[in-house]
């Protein structure tokens, strides 16, 4: 489903995500984003908005914050392993998972699982494939 359709269906958080993505890519915003932001600004100036949550949705739904933090940590671990492998010649093996896992406060097996989940996604495969 497109961002516009998701926004129109009530998924308010997609507006800020879209703004961020287009800003990061240094691309002009789609017309639906411009229109939505103009309408929101107008409503805000007229005192029609009680809370930004009403406009953009809750920043985190149940469990989403924890999931986002875990994903960020997973990516940090993945890139640390890739850097050690590519720049220092470290083999991607249990010893490296143990070493990096310890830095992150994780067991070898969790470090390995995190690494391979990202590796599978990076290669266009789900971990179940």
Residue, then its C-alpha position, 0 to 999 in steps of 0.5 A: x500500500x502506498x504512503x498516501x493510501x496508508x495515511x488516508x487509511x489513518x496511519x498518521x505516522x507515515x507522514x513523518x516517515x515519508x518527510x524524513x525519507x524524502x529529506x534524507x534523499x534530498x528529493x521533493x516531497x510528494x504532493x500528498x505530503x505537501x497538502x497534508x502538512x499545509x492542512x495540519x499547519x492551518x489547523x494548528x494555527x487555528x487552534x484546532x489541534x489538541x495534541x501532535x499525537x492526534x496529527x501524527x499518531x503515537x510515536x510508538x505503539x505497543x512494543x514498537x519502541x523496543x523492536x526499533x531499539x533491538x533492530x538498531x542494536x542488531x544493525x550496529x552489531x552487524x556493521x561492527x562485524x563487517x568492519x572487523x572482517x573487511x578492514x582487519x581481516x577477521x574471520x566471520x566465525x564463532x570467535x568473532x561472534x563471541x568477541x563482538x557479542x561481549x562488547x554488546x552484552x550478548x551471547x555468541x549465539x545471539x550475536x550470530x543470529x543478529x548477524x545472519x538475520x541482517x545478512x539474509x535481509x541484505x541479500x534479499x532473503x528472509x531468514x526463513x528462506 
